[in-house]
């Protein structure tokens, strides 16, 4: 795996640790926060909007 820093599509910060969904990078911190966020949490819609951006990215 390439250990270059990538910009997270959720927080915008550069990080080496995280996951890729297609070409989109999500840092480990945001990933953990997303998977532990309840659907009733006020931040849930924020994460949904950020994830929608994956479909808008050009390959």
Secondary structure, DSSP 4 states (H G I P E B T S, - for coil): -----EE-TTT--EESSEEEETTEEEEHHHHHHHHT--TTSTTHHHHHHHHHHHHH---
